[in-house]
């Protein structure tokens, strides 16, 4: 006759062994084909080129994703509804939805490259958002991965750049303590195909333009749900010099171009005309600034 006590002990042992397996966290990624993602503005996929190198290991897919201000006519891609840094044109990409359980982890890398600088604070960001969002508002954020802003590298605050008070870089950027902005000048400008005609340019002779190098980020999900990765970049004050946010994660693929800027509505065209007039005034200020 079987001993009930022994059976109980055996069941308890099996339960104890199974519990860690059931609760074991896994690494999750968004749908890897960027062609299924949604873009406002301009996005693309490209092999590493110019100043942007490819990461090794799981990230070595031969393809990098990016969003860029170059060629974008979209003015509705800003991170916040109200103007924070006198935002102009920009771009934003959101992944198709993916599922995660509590304790699951997400990892991706980002490299911000800019031809702009002092007084013209272009910025970029990456974050995890709820899959059911319909607007690019900060309240939809599940977790920040990185925020970065041009023109303040000398002050040591390029990251987080004052883009949002909610973000703490050391919470997500695993190599933040060794981060060092790769400053460039007009004599040694940043190069990247995603910058379009702006590649090889640099505002002014001071070391404001350049690139961050790869910032490795992680996020641990607090609750089960459906999520998206969002990456964006904005021109500030004017649109004469461009910036891009390059990103990569395990398995990423895509064929450029992924999307083009939408045709602006009549009201948007009027706003863009006013913006163009303002850009002329800014251009004059830029010229005077450069000639000092």
Backbone torsions as a table, in degrees:
resi	resn	phi	psi	omega
1	UNK	NA	135.2	-178.3
2	UNK	-72.5	143.0	179.6
3	UNK	-84.6	114.4	-179.6
4	UNK	-56.7	-33.3	-179.5
5	UNK	-64.5	-41.2	179.3
6	UNK	-65.7	-38.7	177.9
7	UNK	-63.3	-41.3	179.4
8	UNK	-63.5	-41.9	179.1
9	UNK	-64.8	-39.0	179.7
10	UNK	-65.7	-43.3	178.6
11	UNK	-64.0	-40.0	179.0
12	UNK	-63.3	-39.8	179.5
13	UNK	-65.6	-42.6	178.6
14	UNK	-63.9	-40.1	178.7
15	UNK	-63.1	-41.6	179.9
16	UNK	-64.3	-36.7	178.5
17	UNK	-71.8	-36.4	-175.8
18	UNK	-76.0	-30.2	-175.4
19	UNK	-59.0	-48.0	178.3
20	UNK	-62.0	-33.8	179.9
21	UNK	-67.4	-40.0	-178.9
22	UNK	-67.2	-33.0	-175.9
23	UNK	-94.6	1.3	-175.0
24	UNK	-63.4	128.3	179.8
25	UNK	-74.7	149.9	176.9
26	UNK	-125.9	159.6	176.2
27	UNK	-87.0	128.7	-179.7
28	UNK	-116.9	153.0	175.7
29	UNK	-136.9	158.5	174.4
30	UNK	-68.3	169.1	170.9
31	UNK	-51.3	127.7	-167.4
32	UNK	-77.0	-19.7	-179.6
33	UNK	-86.6	109.2	-176.7
34	UNK	-64.0	-17.4	-179.8
35	UNK	-62.2	-20.9	179.5
36	UNK	-93.7	4.9	179.9
37	UNK	-87.5	168.4	-177.7
38	UNK	-112.2	130.5	-176.1
39	UNK	-122.6	138.5	163.5
40	UNK	-112.0	120.0	-176.2
41	UNK	99.4	-130.4	-174.3
42	UNK	-128.4	128.7	173.5
43	UNK	-137.2	170.6	-180.0
44	UNK	-169.4	177.8	174.3
45	UNK	-135.6	140.3	-175.1
46	UNK	-155.7	152.6	168.3
47	UNK	-66.2	161.1	175.9
48	UNK	-56.6	139.6	179.3
49	UNK	-159.0	159.4	177.1
50	UNK	59.9	-126.6	-178.7
51	UNK	-79.5	-10.6	-176.0
52	UNK	-99.7	113.4	179.8
53	UNK	-95.1	168.8	177.7
54	UNK	-95.5	140.7	175.1
55	UNK	-75.8	157.8	-179.4
56	UNK	-92.4	179.5	175.3
57	UNK	69.9	-136.5	-175.9
58	UNK	-64.1	-20.2	-178.9
59	UNK	-84.9	-8.9	-175.6
60	UNK	-78.7	74.7	-177.5
61	UNK	-100.2	-7.8	-175.3
62	UNK	78.6	7.1	-177.5
63	UNK	-146.4	136.0	176.7
64	UNK	-122.3	141.8	173.5
65	UNK	-94.1	158.3	176.8
66	UNK	-158.3	156.8	164.7
67	UNK	-121.9	147.7	-174.0
68	UNK	-143.2	149.4	171.9
69	UNK	-79.4	-18.6	-176.9
70	UNK	-64.5	120.7	177.5
71	UNK	82.0	-1.5	-178.7
72	UNK	-84.9	135.2	172.5
73	UNK	-108.6	6.9	-178.3
74	UNK	-77.7	130.3	176.3
75	UNK	-115.3	5.4	-179.4
76	UNK	-103.6	19.9	-175.4
77	UNK	-99.1	2.2	-175.0
78	UNK	-60.5	151.0	-178.2
79	UNK	-65.9	-35.9	179.3
80	UNK	-119.5	151.2	-179.0
81	UNK	-62.5	-36.5	-179.5
82	UNK	-91.0	154.9	-179.6
83	UNK	-70.7	124.9	-178.5
84	UNK	-104.5	-43.0	179.3
85	UNK	-124.7	33.0	-175.9
86	UNK	56.6	54.3	-177.7
87	UNK	-60.1	144.1	176.6
88	UNK	-116.6	-123.3	178.7
89	UNK	-81.0	158.6	179.4
90	UNK	-169.9	-176.2	-178.0
91	UNK	-144.2	152.8	178.9
92	UNK	-148.1	138.7	175.9
93	UNK	-126.2	139.7	176.4
94	UNK	-125.3	137.4	-179.8
95	UNK	-73.2	163.0	165.4
96	UNK	-64.4	160.1	-175.1
97	UNK	-68.5	147.3	172.8
98	UNK	-139.5	156.0	-176.6
99	UNK	-101.1	148.9	175.7
100	UNK	-146.5	148.5	174.7
101	UNK	-102.5	162.7	176.9
102	UNK	-57.8	130.5	-178.6
103	UNK	94.0	-16.3	176.1
104	UNK	-65.4	154.6	-177.1
105	UNK	-119.5	153.0	177.5
106	UNK	-128.2	138.5	178.6
107	UNK	-135.4	136.6	176.8
108	UNK	-155.2	164.5	179.8
109	UNK	-126.9	147.0	-175.5
110	UNK	-136.0	146.0	-179.1
111	UNK	-139.9	109.6	-178.7
112	UNK	-91.2	127.4	179.5
113	UNK	-126.2	133.2	-173.4
114	UNK	-140.5	143.2	173.2
115	UNK	-102.3	1.3	-176.7
116	UNK	-99.6	175.4	-176.1
117	UNK	-163.1	-143.5	-169.8
118	UNK	-48.5	125.2	178.6
119	UNK	85.0	-5.4	-178.4
120	UNK	-132.2	77.1	-166.6
121	UNK	-80.7	67.0	170.6
122	UNK	-52.2	150.3	178.9
123	UNK	-146.0	163.0	179.3
124	UNK	-143.4	162.1	-179.5
125	UNK	-154.0	162.6	170.1
126	UNK	-143.9	138.2	-177.8
127	UNK	-155.3	163.1	170.9
128	UNK	-97.9	130.6	-180.0
129	UNK	-125.8	163.0	174.9
130	UNK	-67.2	145.2	-175.4
131	UNK	-69.0	-20.2	-175.2
132	UNK	-94.3	11.3	-176.5
133	UNK	-73.2	155.0	177.7
134	UNK	-127.3	-1.1	-179.2
135	UNK	-141.5	154.6	-177.2
136	UNK	-89.9	60.1	-179.7
137	UNK	-103.5	150.6	-176.8
138	UNK	-62.4	-27.6	-177.9
139	UNK	-65.6	-15.7	179.2
140	UNK	-87.1	-0.5	-174.6
141	UNK	-73.8	129.3	172.0
142	UNK	-90.3	-39.2	178.1
143	UNK	-164.4	134.9	175.5
144	UNK	-80.4	142.3	173.7
145	UNK	-105.5	-44.9	177.4
146	UNK	-162.8	144.9	165.5
147	UNK	-132.7	141.5	-174.8
148	UNK	-149.4	143.9	-176.5
149	UNK	-137.0	138.5	179.6
150	UNK	-72.6	161.2	167.9
151	UNK	84.9	0.6	-179.5
152	UNK	-133.6	27.6	-178.6
153	UNK	-65.8	-32.3	-178.1
154	UNK	-68.5	-24.3	-178.7
155	UNK	-87.0	-4.4	179.5
156	UNK	76.5	14.6	-177.7
157	UNK	-120.2	23.2	177.8
158	UNK	-58.2	-37.6	171.9
159	UNK	-119.1	119.9	10.5
160	UNK	-85.3	-7.9	173.0
161	UNK	78.6	6.5	179.7
162	UNK	72.5	16.1	-179.0
163	UNK	-69.7	-38.2	175.8
164	UNK	-151.2	147.0	178.0
165	UNK	-80.0	-8.2	-174.4
166	UNK	-82.8	-10.2	-168.3
167	UNK	-104.6	133.7	174.7
168	UNK	-121.9	107.5	-172.7
169	UNK	-55.0	-38.8	-177.1
170	UNK	-67.5	-15.6	178.1
171	UNK	-74.2	-22.4	-173.3
172	UNK	-129.0	-31.2	-176.5
173	UNK	-89.5	109.4	-173.4
174	UNK	-70.0	-25.3	179.7
175	UNK	-109.7	27.1	-176.0
176	UNK	-63.3	-37.5	-176.6
177	UNK	-67.3	-18.6	177.4
178	UNK	-106.4	6.3	179.9
179	UNK	-63.4	134.1	177.1
180	UNK	-145.9	114.1	-177.5
181	UNK	-59.3	131.8	178.5
182	UNK	-86.4	85.2	-174.8
183	UNK	-70.8	142.0	177.0
184	UNK	-131.7	164.6	176.9
185	UNK	-128.8	-180.0	177.5
186	UNK	-63.2	-22.3	178.3
187	UNK	-84.4	-14.4	179.8
188	UNK	-147.2	68.6	-168.7
189	UNK	-77.3	160.5	174.6
190	UNK	-71.4	148.8	-177.8
191	UNK	-128.6	129.5	174.7
192	UNK	-167.5	132.5	-176.2
193	UNK	-61.7	-30.0	-179.7
194	UNK	-67.5	-10.9	176.3
195	UNK	-84.5	-2.6	178.9
196	UNK	60.0	-134.7	-178.3
197	UNK	-67.3	-14.6	-178.6
198	UNK	-81.3	-13.3	179.3
199	UNK	-61.0	137.1	-176.7
200	UNK	86.0	3.3	176.7
201	UNK	-106.7	163.0	175.5
202	UNK	-159.2	126.2	179.2
203	UNK	-68.9	121.2	174.5
204	UNK	69.5	173.5	-179.0
205	UNK	-94.2	-7.1	178.9
206	UNK	-78.0	162.2	-173.6
207	UNK	-87.3	63.6	177.9
208	UNK	-100.1	-37.5	179.2
209	UNK	-78.8	167.5	-179.2
210	UNK	144.7	-152.3	-177.8
211	UNK	-149.4	154.3	-175.5
212	UNK	-78.7	-21.3	-164.7
213	UNK	78.9	171.6	-175.2
214	UNK	-72.7	125.2	176.2
215	UNK	-104.3	113.7	-178.0
216	UNK	-87.6	124.1	-175.4
217	UNK	-122.1	154.1	175.3
218	UNK	-137.5	155.0	175.3
219	UNK	-145.1	135.8	175.4
220	UNK	-109.8	125.3	-176.1
221	UNK	-76.0	132.5	-179.5
222	UNK	-84.6	-22.4	-176.8
223	UNK	-146.7	154.0	176.0
224	UNK	-69.8	145.9	179.2
225	UNK	172.6	-171.5	178.1
226	UNK	-112.9	129.8	-170.0
227	UNK	-134.0	168.6	173.0
228	UNK	-136.6	151.4	168.7
229	UNK	-93.1	133.1	177.3
230	UNK	-122.8	133.3	177.6
231	UNK	-130.2	133.9	-177.8
232	UNK	-144.5	163.1	177.8
233	UNK	-150.5	142.7	-176.9
234	UNK	-133.2	141.3	167.6
235	UNK	-83.5	142.5	178.9
236	UNK	-121.9	142.9	175.6
237	UNK	73.1	-52.5	175.7
238	UNK	-146.8	-177.4	-179.9
239	UNK	-124.0	31.5	-176.3
240	UNK	-81.8	-29.1	178.4
241	UNK	-124.5	141.8	-169.3
242	UNK	-109.7	162.4	178.3
243	UNK	-138.1	158.6	179.0
244	UNK	-144.4	151.1	173.1
245	UNK	-115.2	115.9	-179.5
246	UNK	-97.7	142.7	-178.6
247	UNK	-141.8	158.0	-179.6
248	UNK	-154.5	149.8	172.3
249	UNK	-154.7	169.0	-175.2
250	UNK	-59.6	122.6	175.3
251	UNK	90.7	-0.8	-175.7
252	UNK	-58.2	134.0	174.9
253	UNK	-138.8	165.9	177.6
254	UNK	168.5	158.1	179.0
255	UNK	-123.9	118.6	-179.2
256	UNK	-77.6	157.7	-10.4
257	UNK	-81.8	148.2	-179.9
258	UNK	-81.8	-34.9	-176.9
259	UNK	-161.4	157.5	174.5
260	UNK	-117.9	162.2	178.8
261	UNK	-63.1	141.5	177.4
262	UNK	-69.6	154.8	175.2
263	UNK	-68.6	124.1	-175.6
264	UNK	-67.5	146.6	174.3
265	UNK	-69.7	161.2	-179.7
266	UNK	-52.4	-42.7	179.9
267	UNK	-64.1	-38.3	178.4
268	UNK	-65.5	-38.2	178.6
269	UNK	-60.9	-39.7	178.5
270	UNK	-63.6	-42.1	178.5
271	UNK	-63.8	-38.3	179.5
272	UNK	-67.5	-34.1	176.9
273	UNK	-63.7	-44.2	176.7
274	UNK	-62.3	-38.9	178.1
275	UNK	-64.2	-37.2	178.8
276	UNK	-64.8	-41.1	177.6
277	UNK	-63.8	-40.3	178.1
278	UNK	-65.3	-34.8	-179.6
279	UNK	-65.0	-32.6	177.7
280	UNK	-63.0	-43.7	178.5
281	UNK	-64.0	-40.5	178.8
282	UNK	-65.3	-37.6	179.3
283	UNK	-59.9	-40.4	177.8
284	UNK	-63.7	-39.9	178.2
285	UNK	-66.6	-38.7	178.6
286	UNK	-61.6	-42.3	-178.5
287	UNK	-62.3	-44.6	179.5
288	UNK	-64.5	-38.4	179.8
289	UNK	-63.3	-42.7	-178.2
290	UNK	-68.7	-32.3	-175.5
291	UNK	-82.6	-6.3	179.3
292	UNK	-66.4	NA	NA
